[in-house]
Amino acid sequence: MSEKPDRAMQSQRALMGVRDLVISGEIRGGVRLSEVALAEKLGISRTPLRAALARLEQEGLVEAIPSGGYAVRSFTREDVIDAIELRGVLEGTALRLAAERGVSPARLGELHRLLVELDHAQQGEVEAMDFDRYVELNATFHEKLWGLASETIRREIERITSRPFASPSAFLHKQADVMAFRRTLYGAQAQHKAMVSAIELREGARAEALAREHARLARQNLEFVLDEDRSLIRRVPALSLVVG
């Protein structure tokens, strides 16, 4: 009876394990992935590992190579920007449809509660905000937004946000002491509130436009690191996947 759940658990463990190795920068772009070494490192068998690699190829993190097997993909700056823009398009579509179709009071209540918690995390001076709590709540807030639309759109958003730098919390996890990033969070929270308001008022076009603009915060953070403070590059391991 436990064989199928066990197999599913192994597959999920393989997927998350390889994805983390790639996004953390531990395996650099262009490097061929050894199934034997990965299986040993992650403590899993090669069957779920192969399934995980096939899934990561679909996500665009690895690519099949002619000699067999997979290698970690490298990304251009334009690749990353396109992924961020696509996330904005998909989130915008999700919010527009949610506004047009209507959202239950229970789901709106969840979003409002998260907004209050996000406000609490930002109380006080920029230097004193509960940054880690904000990042955690921000991820939850966006997941709730994705769930307002269809399962099809939610899955596509999850797929694109698995790309480096495309997620709503891109750059934030390891940048708690970068004041420029902290300051952007106040504008981000204002956008969060505006998006929920637009959904509540059934303003589909406004909700879509706000979501697309909100996604561009990740692009601003990318450009800040690459163009204004390159000393931060070494603290963002996944930048090892970006070439040029």
C-alpha positions as CSV (number, residue, x, y, z in Angstrom):
1,M,0.0,0.0,0.0
2,S,2.9,2.4,0.8
3,E,4.8,1.7,-2.4
4,K,3.2,4.3,-4.6
5,P,3.4,7.2,-2.0
6,D,7.0,6.1,-1.4
7,R,7.8,6.3,-5.1
8,A,6.1,9.7,-5.3
9,M,8.1,10.9,-2.4
10,Q,11.4,9.8,-4.0
11,S,10.4,11.5,-7.3
12,Q,9.7,14.8,-5.4
13,R,12.9,14.5,-3.4
14,A,14.9,14.0,-6.6
15,L,13.2,16.9,-8.3
16,M,13.7,19.3,-5.5
17,G,17.2,18.1,-4.8
18,V,18.5,18.6,-8.3
19,R,16.6,21.9,-8.8
20,D,18.2,23.2,-5.6
21,L,21.7,22.2,-6.7
22,V,21.2,24.0,-10.0
23,I,19.6,27.2,-8.7
24,S,22.1,27.5,-5.8
25,G,24.9,27.6,-8.3
26,E,26.5,24.5,-6.8
27,I,26.5,23.0,-10.4
28,R,27.5,25.6,-12.9
29,G,26.0,26.2,-16.3
30,G,27.2,23.9,-19.1
31,V,28.3,21.1,-16.7
32,R,27.1,17.6,-17.6
33,L,25.1,16.0,-14.9
34,S,26.3,12.6,-13.7
35,E,23.4,10.4,-12.7
36,V,25.6,8.2,-10.5
37,A,27.1,11.2,-8.6
38,L,23.7,12.9,-8.2
39,A,22.0,9.7,-7.0
40,E,24.7,9.2,-4.4
41,K,24.7,12.9,-3.3
42,L,20.9,13.0,-2.9
43,G,20.5,9.5,-1.5
44,I,18.0,8.4,-4.2
45,S,17.8,5.7,-6.9
46,R,18.4,6.5,-10.5
47,T,14.8,5.9,-11.7
48,P,13.3,8.9,-9.9
49,L,16.4,10.9,-10.7
50,R,15.9,10.3,-14.5
51,A,12.2,11.4,-14.1
52,A,13.4,14.5,-12.3
53,L,15.9,15.4,-15.0
54,A,13.2,15.0,-17.7
55,R,10.9,17.3,-15.7
56,L,13.7,19.9,-15.3
57,E,14.3,19.8,-19.0
58,Q,10.7,20.7,-19.5
59,E,11.1,23.6,-17.0
60,G,14.2,24.7,-18.9
61,L,16.8,24.3,-16.2
62,V,18.7,21.5,-17.9
63,E,19.0,20.5,-21.5
64,A,19.6,17.1,-23.2
65,I,23.0,16.7,-24.9
66,P,23.8,14.7,-28.0
67,S,26.0,12.2,-26.3
68,G,23.2,11.3,-23.9
69,G,22.2,12.7,-20.5
70,Y,21.7,16.3,-19.4
71,A,23.7,19.4,-18.8
72,V,22.8,22.5,-16.7
73,R,21.6,25.3,-18.9
74,S,23.2,28.7,-19.1
75,F,21.0,31.7,-19.4
76,T,21.6,35.1,-21.1
77,R,20.4,38.2,-19.4
78,E,17.6,38.4,-22.0
79,D,16.5,34.8,-21.1
80,V,16.1,35.9,-17.5
81,I,14.2,39.1,-18.4
82,D,11.9,37.2,-20.7
83,A,11.1,34.7,-17.9
84,I,10.3,37.6,-15.5
85,E,8.1,39.3,-18.2
86,L,6.3,36.0,-18.9
87,R,5.6,35.5,-15.2
88,G,4.0,39.0,-15.2
89,V,1.8,38.1,-18.2
90,L,0.6,34.9,-16.5
91,E,0.0,36.5,-13.1
92,G,-1.8,39.3,-14.9
93,T,-4.0,36.9,-16.7
94,A,-4.7,35.0,-13.5
95,L,-5.7,38.2,-11.7
96,R,-7.8,39.6,-14.6
97,L,-9.8,36.3,-14.8
98,A,-10.2,36.3,-11.0
99,A,-11.6,39.8,-11.0
100,E,-13.9,39.1,-14.0
101,R,-15.2,35.8,-12.6
102,G,-15.4,36.9,-9.0
103,V,-13.6,35.6,-5.9
104,S,-15.3,34.1,-2.8
105,P,-15.3,36.2,0.4
106,A,-13.2,33.4,2.1
107,R,-10.4,33.7,-0.4
108,L,-10.5,37.5,-0.3
109,G,-10.3,37.3,3.5
110,E,-7.2,35.2,3.3
111,L,-5.5,37.8,1.0
112,H,-6.5,40.6,3.4
113,R,-5.1,38.7,6.4
114,L,-1.8,38.3,4.5
115,L,-1.7,42.0,3.7
116,V,-2.1,42.8,7.4
117,E,0.7,40.4,8.3
118,L,2.9,41.9,5.6
119,D,2.3,45.3,7.0
120,H,3.3,44.1,10.5
121,A,6.5,42.7,9.0
122,Q,7.3,46.1,7.6
123,Q,6.7,48.1,10.8
124,G,9.4,50.5,11.9
125,E,12.4,51.7,10.1
126,V,13.7,50.1,6.9
127,E,16.7,48.6,8.9
128,A,14.4,47.1,11.5
129,M,11.8,45.4,9.3
130,D,11.3,41.6,9.8
131,F,12.8,40.8,6.4
132,D,12.7,37.0,6.7
133,R,9.1,37.1,7.7
134,Y,8.2,39.4,4.8
135,V,9.9,37.1,2.3
136,E,8.0,34.1,3.7
137,L,4.6,36.0,3.6
138,N,5.3,37.4,0.2
139,A,5.7,33.9,-1.3
140,T,2.5,32.7,0.4
141,F,0.6,35.8,-0.9
142,H,1.6,35.1,-4.5
143,E,0.7,31.5,-4.2
144,K,-2.8,32.5,-3.0
145,L,-3.1,34.8,-6.0
146,W,-2.1,32.0,-8.4
147,G,-4.8,29.8,-6.9
148,L,-7.5,32.3,-7.8
149,A,-7.5,31.4,-11.5
150,S,-7.7,28.0,-13.2
151,E,-5.5,25.0,-12.4
152,T,-4.0,25.4,-15.9
153,I,-2.8,28.9,-15.3
154,R,-1.5,28.1,-11.8
155,R,0.6,25.2,-13.1
156,E,2.1,27.4,-15.8
157,I,3.0,30.1,-13.3
158,E,4.7,27.6,-11.1
159,R,6.6,26.3,-14.0
160,I,8.0,29.7,-15.1
161,T,8.8,30.7,-11.5
162,S,11.0,27.7,-11.1
163,R,13.4,29.5,-13.4
164,P,16.2,31.4,-11.7
165,F,15.3,35.0,-10.8
166,A,11.6,34.7,-12.1
167,S,10.0,34.0,-8.7
168,P,8.3,36.8,-6.7
169,S,11.1,36.5,-4.1
170,A,13.9,36.5,-6.5
171,F,17.1,38.0,-5.0
172,L,15.5,38.5,-1.6
173,H,16.4,35.4,0.3
174,K,20.1,36.3,0.7
175,Q,19.9,40.0,0.5
176,A,18.5,41.0,3.9
177,D,21.2,43.6,4.4
178,V,20.9,45.3,1.0
179,M,19.0,48.5,1.8
180,A,18.1,49.2,-1.8
181,F,16.2,45.9,-1.9
182,R,14.5,46.5,1.4
183,R,13.2,49.8,0.2
184,T,11.6,48.3,-2.9
185,L,9.4,46.2,-0.6
186,Y,7.3,49.2,0.5
187,G,6.4,49.9,-3.1
188,A,5.7,46.2,-3.6
189,Q,3.3,46.1,-0.6
190,A,1.4,49.1,-2.0
191,Q,1.1,47.1,-5.3
192,H,-0.1,44.0,-3.3
193,K,-2.9,46.1,-1.8
194,A,-3.9,47.6,-5.1
195,M,-4.1,44.2,-6.8
196,V,-6.4,42.9,-4.1
197,S,-8.5,46.0,-4.3
198,A,-8.8,45.6,-8.1
199,I,-9.9,42.0,-7.8
200,E,-12.4,42.9,-5.1
201,L,-13.9,45.7,-7.3
202,R,-14.0,43.4,-10.3
203,E,-11.6,45.6,-12.3
204,G,-10.0,43.0,-14.5
205,A,-7.9,45.3,-16.7
206,R,-6.5,47.2,-13.7
207,A,-5.7,44.0,-11.8
208,E,-3.8,42.6,-14.9
209,A,-1.8,45.8,-15.4
210,L,-0.8,46.0,-11.7
211,A,0.3,42.3,-11.7
212,R,2.5,42.9,-14.8
213,E,4.1,46.0,-13.3
214,H,4.6,44.2,-10.0
215,A,6.6,41.4,-11.6
216,R,9.1,43.9,-13.0
217,L,10.5,44.4,-9.5
218,A,12.5,41.2,-10.0
219,R,13.9,42.7,-13.2
220,Q,14.8,45.9,-11.3
221,N,16.7,43.8,-8.7
222,L,18.5,41.9,-11.5
223,E,19.5,45.1,-13.2
224,F,20.6,46.6,-9.8
225,V,23.0,43.7,-9.2
226,L,24.4,43.5,-12.8
227,D,24.6,47.3,-13.5
228,E,24.9,49.1,-10.2
229,D,26.5,46.9,-7.5
230,R,28.3,44.0,-9.1
231,S,29.8,43.2,-5.6
232,L,26.5,41.4,-4.9
233,I,27.0,38.9,-7.7
234,R,29.1,36.6,-5.5
235,R,26.2,36.5,-3.0
236,V,23.7,35.4,-5.6
237,P,24.9,31.9,-6.5
238,A,22.4,31.4,-9.3
239,L,24.0,34.3,-11.2
240,S,26.7,31.7,-12.2
241,L,24.0,30.4,-14.7
242,V,23.8,33.8,-16.4
243,V,26.4,34.4,-19.2
244,G,27.3,37.6,-20.9
